[in-house]
Structures are given as C-alpha cells and as structure tokens.
Amino acid sequence: MREIERNRLSARLLRLEFTKETINRTLSSFQADLETFASASRTIDRLEREKPEQTILLAILRGLIAAVLGGWLATVG
C-alpha cells in the first residue's frame, strides 16, 4: 500500500472517531496482512457506525406503522 492510500484510510478512520493509536495499529494490521487499498476500504466500510438518532427514529416509525396497521386490521376484521 502506498503512502497516499495509507493517508486516505487514516482519514476515514479519523472520521469514525478512532484514536491515533488505534489507527496506527489498524493500518499496521492491514500492511502485515498484505491487504490492498480496496480490501482495506471494504473493511473500513463495515466498521462505519450508524447514527443512534437514526436508529431510534426508525424504531419509532416502525412501531407507529405497526400500531396503525394493527388497529386497522382489528376494526376491519
């Protein structure tokens, strides 16, 4: 992996709020495993965290939809 690719991966890990020590350890692991930039990028994509606000809103929305459909089925059936 070239230095510019290491910098790009490092920047992505920084956006995920990793510490400098964790970033260096992760990049060293990628280097030791002889991973390409593409495979390292895919690994980082899997590490990306979801925003908790989105998860909560999605759960509330699904619950509301289930309640409305359940009420409608109870009145129709």
Secondary structure, 3 states (H helix, E strand, C coil): CCHHHHHHHHHHHHHCCCCHHHHHHHHHHHHHCCCCHHHHHHHHHHHCCCCHHHHHHHHHHHHHHHHHHHHHHHHHC
